[in-house]
């Protein structure tokens, strides 16, 4: 299923008015093993100066969430000095299959250029068993770096989105 033509999908830095909707996000168990829910991630993301919570909005309503991270942990994923790590990507279960994830990710390059002009690439780790997510990222401009690392529940592919 695709996004209706008249639905405006955009990325936004998290604002407190998003919290109520984000706290109601639901994911089935098979998806929760690969990511976290916004309700579990938001407080740490707000307190940590290296975490930037972002919201995917569809007609100004939160349908997706993820965090961009620029702290020390990123060195486990890339050697680039000016990179950010994409973490905890999720689309509310009721909003899945509508194209919001891809449309939001396709806006990521321009969003990063505008809000984080020093950043040269976005990296992420996707579990080898999470083929739907890996395929989504690849269709959205990410490239498989060919690097595998061992994550909490098994091997992860490191994917890269060049910004500059």
Order of alpha helices (4+ residues) and beta strands (2+ residues): beta-alpha-alpha-alpha-beta-beta-beta-alpha-alpha-beta-alpha-beta-beta
